[in-house]
Amino acid sequence: MTAPLAPGIPIYLQLTARYRDAISHGKLGPGDRVPSVRSLASELGVARGTVEMAYQMLVNEGYLVARGAAGTVVSPRLGQVAGPGQAMAASAAAPVAPHGQATGTEVLPFQLGAPALDAFPRKVWARLAGRAQRSLETSAMICPDPAGHIPLRRAIATYLGLSRGIACSWEQVFVTPGYRGALGLIRQALLQAGDVGWHEDPGYVFARRYMERAGLRLAPVPVDEEGLDVDLGRRDAGNARFVMVTPTHQSPTGVALSLPRRLALLEWAAATGAWIIEDDYDSEFRYQGRPLPALKSLDRSGRVLYTGTFSKVLFPGLRLAYLVVPAAQVDTFRDTVEHLPGPGSIILQSTVAEFMEQGHFGRHLRKMRTLYAARRGYLVEAVERIAGERLRIGAQAGGIQLLAQLDARVDDSALAAAARSAGLAVEALGDWRMRPSREKGLLMGFANFADAGEADAAVARLDKIMSDY
């Protein structure tokens, strides 16, 4: 943007034309940040108001997206507003992948698993991250513990004891690179290729795919209004070596595993020597009553492997999760983790530890519960008012996503694919199943609807797509 400005043409129009040209020719790509108003005005020797006018025009036309303190960037969804050549480039740069994993630079409407990034305490986090860098111990810089930063493991153990009723020592806590890192550690420490495990049907599709790629065989066990059907699991795969379960808030149906089934599952595992992998992925967010106790808190035989993640309570980019193993298995896991890469950046781990120890974590969770209850309400009200003839939302007590039921005659997979191609990150219930079912539905995240208007607009777009199915 540093070429001389032409006389006789308003400067703001010249600037908008230059940006359009740079974008259309690929010099600026989706997600690229543009100079701040102040710096560009200073560079060109023009008034700030002139640059502001040009940027506002480009925002209104869909070329740029203003993100407040984070700056202004070229729209990640440029393919929807640019010419044919640029549309292809934008699509390649920010595709919407199936099953909730958008690879672009912004959160899409209905995105699953994405917390409210606009409400994250960035200033506090930046201050703690700076302190972590300045105070990093030499020992951690030379040879970080592959089981995770010890202060973070201590903080996690304390938090779980207070909030989830899990009595464990910090030595039982292993920090991992995401939830799949925890699954990988379990696979290496306790399981063999070809081992059979129960998997909730419908169930968390990413865990299923990971374990199958790791050489394990998964037996689908139906889920009903009481959660995983333990009796059917015993009948169909009684010799299973492990079970993967989301007892507090079943993924994706949202039901809780009933107490009788929790006790039955623990009894079966103790009798057969099977392992229970408990994924407690968003238990912190419950809007009716207090959070349910973890299955791990009822374990008296040392069969539960408890996993949690910071992705949904802080932000996914951390790529940090944790695994709590039975006391009798600490040495086995310790030996295994010595041969694995470890959980990654010691700076991030140290920052999370400080965030927890100073009370910011607890305050953030309390704030998010209130915020998510409101944003859940935005989506529920919008669905009932705009798309109530096509979508039905049942009672779900927690989480940051909703399951909306569809008519059994609707192909939910095809509908979800069409919605994703239009930039709406809904998921089909059928894609999370191992066996076919007449039950159809859409999974929709709500954490990033800042107000009722945003929810209304997204649901209206979805309803228009649904009218063709």
ABEGO torsion letter per residue (X at the ends): XABBBBBGBBAAAAAAAAAAAAAAAGABBBGBBBBBAAAAAAAAGBBAAAAAAAAAAAAAAGABBBAEAAEBBBBAAAAAABBAAAAAAAAAABBBBBGGBBABABBBBGBBGBBBAAABBAAAAAAAAAAAAAABBAAAAABBBAAEBAAAAAAAAAAAAAAAGBBBBAAABBBBBEAAAAAAAAAAAABBBGBBBBBBOBBBAAAAAAAAAAGBBBBBBBBBAAEBBAAAAAAABAABABBBBBAABBOAAGBBBBAAAAAAAAAAAAAAGBBBBBBBAAAABBABEBBBBBAAAABAAGABBBBBBAAAABBAAAGBBBBBBBAAAAAAAAAAAAABAEAEBAAAAAAAAAAAAAGAAAAAAAAAAAAAAAAAAAAAAAAAAAAAAABBBBBBABEABBBBBBBAABBAAAAAAAAAAAGBABBBAAAABABBBABBBBBBBAAABABAAAAAAAAAAAAAAAAAX
